[in-house]
Amino acid sequence: MRIGIIGGGAIGLLFGAKLAMAGEEVTVWTRTKEQSESIAKAGIRLLDEQGAERVLRVFGETLSEARMRQDGKDGLNPVDCYLLALKQTDLTRDTIDRIAKLIVTTPGRPSLVCLQNGTGHLEKLAAAAAGRFAICNAVTSVGAKREDIRSVRYTGHGSIYLEGSKDAVRQKMLLDSLVRAGFDASLSNDIHNRVYQKLLINAIINPLTAIFDMTNGELPAHPGRRSLMKALHDETASILEAAGMMEWPDSWSGVLGVCERTSRNVSSMLADVRAGRRTEIDSINGAIVRLAVSLGLRAPLNESMLRLVETFGSGKEANGDR
């Protein structure tokens, strides 16, 4: 496949490297010229959990300049699909407009597959798309850590679910590519429920690791923190179930399982707080609070998470790559 990755953060670099490893033609669209030129010149350096590394050759482009790569002809090269790997904090109106322009001017009528945490981005993207291209949702729990502008460490295996009802042919092609790349990927006909399940997990692990300044595995190790996790889980699960999430009897075990499988991970929210960047707290716990209000429910713990992380993560600069 010909795949464009929009975003040069941990997730963007990881997907770009592994898809290139599977033999796909990959272009990574970054926010800065420095990063795109580094990737184009030297490739993506992929490290596994044991420290082994491999360099994968990909194309690099700069989203802010919307620079067109020329291969003896005018305009962009054809692309089968774009993967959007920017954080919610970077999906400003200007960036969304640039993404829409990039897609509609790309030959091949590519679809846009969204890998964001939280909720609210699909509506903004759909408004910009105005029916001109397909937008497909996706949920991933893979772990990655960006080491530098062209290096990424694969820190935790997880699942990838692709929405199965839109642009079915391309989605099946992308699914096959992801499986060849070594991901545990599948199509899902209940992606809305998958989104809620991931939102539940993120609403617990992300803010609490940011507040306590610790890795995912350290979070449940202390009885007091574990008790707070459970209370936040129960509040969030009840709100999401009232909103339509299917009953998930093992949800608490699911949260603890993620902490165990990604025990050495620094959550993206904690990384943002440490770097003084804006966090995705409003799109995660803020989304839970707004959902509770719409249902006539209360969400005091989620409100506390929102206020605390807003205080810690009030950096002026947002690095939106996932």
C-alpha positions as CSV (number, residue, x, y, z in Angstrom):
1,M,0.0,0.0,0.0
2,R,0.9,3.7,-0.3
3,I,0.4,5.0,3.2
4,G,0.8,8.6,4.5
5,I,1.4,9.0,8.2
6,I,0.4,12.5,9.5
7,G,2.4,13.2,12.6
8,G,5.9,12.4,13.6
9,G,5.4,11.5,17.3
10,A,5.9,8.1,18.9
11,I,2.8,6.5,17.3
12,G,3.4,8.1,13.9
13,L,7.0,6.9,13.8
14,L,6.1,3.4,15.1
15,F,3.4,2.9,12.5
16,G,5.6,4.3,9.8
17,A,8.6,2.1,10.6
18,K,6.6,-1.1,11.0
19,L,4.6,-0.6,7.8
20,A,7.8,0.2,5.9
21,M,9.2,-3.0,7.3
22,A,6.2,-4.8,5.9
23,G,7.1,-3.5,2.4
24,E,4.6,-0.6,2.2
25,E,5.5,2.8,0.6
26,V,5.3,5.1,3.6
27,T,5.5,8.9,3.7
28,V,5.6,10.6,7.2
29,W,4.2,14.1,7.3
30,T,5.7,16.1,10.2
31,R,5.1,19.5,11.8
32,T,8.7,20.6,11.3
33,K,11.0,20.8,8.3
34,E,13.9,19.6,10.5
35,Q,12.2,16.3,11.3
36,S,10.9,15.6,7.8
37,E,14.4,16.2,6.4
38,S,16.0,14.0,9.0
39,I,13.5,11.2,8.3
40,A,13.9,11.5,4.5
41,K,17.7,11.5,4.8
42,A,18.3,8.8,7.4
43,G,15.1,6.9,7.8
44,I,13.2,5.9,11.0
45,R,15.3,4.2,13.7
46,L,13.1,1.5,15.3
47,L,14.2,0.0,18.7
48,D,12.5,-3.0,20.3
49,E,12.0,-3.6,24.0
50,Q,15.4,-5.5,24.1
51,G,17.3,-2.6,22.5
52,A,17.8,-4.2,19.1
53,E,17.4,-1.6,16.3
54,R,16.6,-1.4,12.6
55,V,16.5,1.6,10.3
56,L,13.6,1.8,7.8
57,R,13.6,4.1,4.8
58,V,10.5,6.2,4.3
59,F,9.7,9.5,2.6
60,G,9.5,12.7,4.8
61,E,7.3,15.7,4.1
62,T,6.4,18.8,6.1
63,L,2.7,19.3,6.8
64,S,2.9,23.0,7.6
65,E,4.4,23.8,4.2
66,A,2.3,21.3,2.3
67,R,5.3,20.6,0.2
68,M,4.6,18.4,-2.9
69,R,7.0,15.6,-3.6
70,Q,7.8,15.5,-7.3
71,D,8.5,12.3,-9.2
72,G,8.6,13.7,-12.7
73,K,5.0,14.9,-12.5
74,D,3.1,17.7,-10.9
75,G,1.3,17.4,-7.6
76,L,1.2,14.8,-4.9
77,N,1.8,11.1,-5.5
78,P,-1.2,8.8,-5.1
79,V,-1.9,7.5,-1.6
80,D,-4.3,4.7,-0.6
81,C,-4.9,6.0,2.9
82,Y,-3.6,8.4,5.5
83,L,-3.2,7.6,9.2
84,L,-3.7,10.6,11.5
85,A,-1.3,10.3,14.4
86,L,-1.6,13.8,15.9
87,K,-2.7,14.4,19.4
88,Q,-6.0,16.1,20.1
89,T,-4.2,19.2,21.3
90,D,-2.7,19.7,17.9
91,L,-6.0,19.4,15.9
92,T,-6.5,23.1,15.6
93,R,-8.8,24.6,12.9
94,D,-5.7,25.5,10.8
95,T,-4.2,22.1,11.1
96,I,-7.4,20.3,10.3
97,D,-7.9,22.6,7.2
98,R,-4.3,21.7,6.1
99,I,-5.1,18.0,6.6
100,A,-8.3,18.2,4.5
101,K,-6.5,20.1,1.8
102,L,-3.7,17.5,1.7
103,I,-6.2,14.7,1.3
104,V,-8.5,16.2,-1.3
105,T,-5.5,17.1,-3.5
106,T,-3.9,13.7,-3.2
107,P,-4.7,11.3,-6.2
108,G,-6.3,8.0,-5.4
109,R,-9.2,9.3,-3.2
110,P,-7.4,8.3,0.1
111,S,-9.4,7.8,3.3
112,L,-8.3,9.1,6.7
113,V,-7.9,6.7,9.6
114,C,-7.9,8.4,13.0
115,L,-5.8,7.1,15.9
116,Q,-6.7,9.8,18.5
117,N,-7.3,9.3,22.2
118,G,-10.5,10.7,23.6
119,T,-13.5,12.1,21.7
120,G,-14.6,15.1,19.7
121,H,-12.1,15.0,16.9
122,L,-14.2,13.1,14.4
123,E,-16.9,15.8,14.3
124,K,-14.3,18.5,13.6
125,L,-12.7,16.4,10.8
126,A,-16.0,15.5,9.3
127,A,-16.9,19.2,9.0
128,A,-13.7,19.9,7.2
129,A,-14.1,16.9,5.0
130,A,-17.6,18.0,3.9
131,G,-18.1,14.5,2.3
132,R,-15.0,14.8,0.1
133,F,-13.2,11.8,1.7
134,A,-14.0,9.0,4.0
135,I,-13.1,9.2,7.7
136,C,-12.6,6.0,9.6
137,N,-12.1,5.6,13.3
138,A,-9.5,3.3,14.9
139,V,-8.5,2.4,18.4
140,T,-5.0,1.3,19.4
141,S,-3.4,0.3,22.7
142,V,0.2,-0.2,21.4
143,G,2.9,1.5,23.3
144,A,5.7,3.6,21.9
145,K,8.3,6.2,23.1
146,R,9.9,8.7,20.8
147,E,13.6,8.8,21.6
148,D,14.5,11.7,19.2
149,I,13.1,13.2,16.0
150,R,13.7,10.0,13.9
151,S,13.9,7.3,16.6
152,V,11.1,5.4,18.3
153,R,11.1,2.6,20.8
154,Y,8.3,-0.1,20.7
155,T,7.4,-0.3,24.4
156,G,4.2,-2.3,24.6
157,H,2.3,-4.7,22.4
158,G,-1.4,-4.0,22.1
159,S,-4.4,-4.3,19.8
160,I,-5.6,-2.2,16.9
161,Y,-9.2,-2.1,15.9
162,L,-10.2,-0.5,12.6
163,E,-13.7,0.7,11.9
164,G,-15.1,-1.9,9.4
165,S,-18.1,-0.1,7.9
166,K,-16.4,2.6,5.8
167,D,-14.3,2.3,2.7
168,A,-14.3,-1.5,3.2
169,V,-11.8,-2.4,0.5
170,R,-9.1,0.1,1.7
171,Q,-9.8,-0.9,5.3
172,K,-9.2,-4.6,4.5
173,M,-6.0,-3.7,2.6
174,L,-4.7,-1.6,5.6
175,L,-5.7,-4.5,7.9
176,D,-3.6,-6.9,5.9
177,S,-0.7,-4.5,5.9
178,L,-0.9,-4.0,9.7
179,V,-0.9,-7.7,10.3
180,R,2.1,-8.2,8.0
181,A,3.8,-5.5,10.0
182,G,3.3,-7.6,13.2
183,F,0.4,-5.7,14.8
184,D,-2.5,-7.5,16.4
185,A,-5.0,-5.8,14.1
186,S,-8.7,-6.6,13.3
187,L,-11.8,-4.9,11.9
188,S,-14.5,-4.0,14.3
189,N,-18.2,-3.4,13.7
190,D,-18.7,-1.9,17.2
191,I,-15.9,0.7,17.0
192,H,-18.1,3.1,19.1
193,N,-17.9,0.6,22.0
194,R,-14.2,0.1,21.5
195,V,-13.7,3.9,21.7
196,Y,-15.6,4.0,25.0
197,Q,-13.6,1.1,26.4
198,K,-10.3,2.8,25.6
199,L,-11.7,6.1,27.0
200,L,-12.4,4.3,30.3
201,I,-8.8,3.0,30.4
202,N,-7.3,6.4,29.4
203,A,-9.4,8.3,31.9
204,I,-7.9,6.3,34.8
205,I,-4.2,5.7,33.8
206,N,-3.4,8.9,32.0
207,P,-4.4,11.5,34.6
208,L,-3.2,9.5,37.6
209,T,0.2,8.8,36.2
210,A,0.5,12.5,35.4
211,I,-0.5,13.5,38.9
212,F,1.7,11.0,40.7
213,D,4.5,11.3,38.2
214,M,5.1,7.6,37.7
215,T,5.0,4.8,35.1
216,N,1.9,2.8,34.3
217,G,3.2,-0.2,36.2
218,E,3.9,1.8,39.4
219,L,0.5,3.3,39.6
220,P,-1.5,0.3,41.1
221,A,1.4,-0.8,43.3
222,H,0.4,1.2,46.3
223,P,-3.0,0.4,48.1
224,G,-4.0,4.1,48.3
225,R,-3.4,4.7,44.6
226,R,-5.1,1.5,43.7
227,S,-8.2,2.5,45.7
228,L,-8.3,5.9,43.9
229,M,-8.0,4.1,40.6
230,K,-10.9,1.8,41.4
231,A,-13.1,4.7,42.5
232,L,-12.3,6.6,39.3
233,H,-13.0,3.5,37.3
234,D,-16.4,2.9,38.9
235,E,-17.5,6.5,38.3
236,T,-16.3,6.6,34.7
237,A,-17.7,3.1,33.8
238,S,-21.2,4.0,35.2
239,I,-21.2,7.2,33.0
240,L,-20.1,5.4,29.9
241,E,-22.6,2.6,30.4
242,A,-25.3,5.2,30.8
243,A,-24.1,6.6,27.5
244,G,-24.4,3.3,25.7
245,M,-21.2,1.4,26.3
246,M,-21.9,-2.3,26.4
247,E,-21.5,-4.1,29.7
248,W,-17.9,-4.9,30.3
249,P,-17.7,-7.2,33.4
250,D,-13.9,-7.4,33.4
251,S,-13.2,-3.7,32.9
252,W,-11.4,-3.3,36.2
253,S,-9.2,-6.3,35.3
254,G,-8.7,-4.7,31.9
255,V,-7.3,-1.5,33.4
256,L,-4.9,-3.4,35.7
257,G,-3.9,-5.6,32.7
258,V,-2.9,-2.5,30.7
259,C,-0.8,-1.3,33.6
260,E,0.9,-4.7,33.8
261,R,1.5,-5.0,30.0
262,T,2.8,-1.5,29.7
263,S,4.5,-1.4,33.1
264,R,7.5,0.6,32.0
265,N,5.6,3.1,29.8
266,V,5.4,6.8,30.6
267,S,1.9,7.8,29.6
268,S,1.6,10.4,26.9
269,M,-0.1,12.7,29.4
270,L,2.7,12.4,31.9
271,A,5.3,13.0,29.1
272,D,3.4,16.2,28.2
273,V,3.3,17.4,31.8
274,R,7.0,16.8,32.3
275,A,7.7,18.7,29.1
276,G,5.4,21.6,30.0
277,R,3.1,20.9,27.0
278,R,-0.6,21.0,26.8
279,T,-2.2,17.6,27.6
280,E,-5.2,15.8,26.2
281,I,-7.0,15.9,29.5
282,D,-10.0,17.9,28.1
283,S,-10.6,15.3,25.4
284,I,-10.4,12.5,27.9
285,N,-11.6,13.3,31.4
286,G,-13.2,16.5,30.2
287,A,-15.2,14.5,27.7
288,I,-16.4,12.3,30.5
289,V,-17.5,15.3,32.5
290,R,-19.4,16.8,29.6
291,L,-21.0,13.4,28.9
292,A,-22.1,13.1,32.5
293,V,-23.7,16.6,32.4
294,S,-25.6,15.7,29.2
295,L,-27.0,12.6,31.0
296,G,-27.9,14.4,34.2
297,L,-25.2,12.7,36.1
298,R,-22.3,13.8,38.3
299,A,-18.6,13.1,37.7
300,P,-16.7,14.6,40.7
301,L,-13.6,12.5,40.4
302,N,-13.3,13.2,36.7
303,E,-13.7,16.9,37.4
304,S,-10.9,16.7,39.9
305,M,-8.6,14.9,37.4
306,L,-9.5,17.6,34.8
307,R,-8.6,20.5,37.2
308,L,-5.5,18.9,38.6
309,V,-3.9,18.0,35.3
310,E,-4.9,21.4,33.8
311,T,-2.9,22.9,36.6
312,F,0.1,20.6,36.0
313,G,0.0,20.5,32.2
314,S,-0.6,24.2,31.3
315,G,2.4,24.5,29.1
316,K,2.2,27.2,26.4
317,E,3.5,25.0,23.6
318,A,1.6,22.0,22.3
319,N,3.5,19.2,20.7
320,G,0.6,17.4,19.0
321,D,2.3,14.3,17.5
322,R,1.1,11.1,19.1
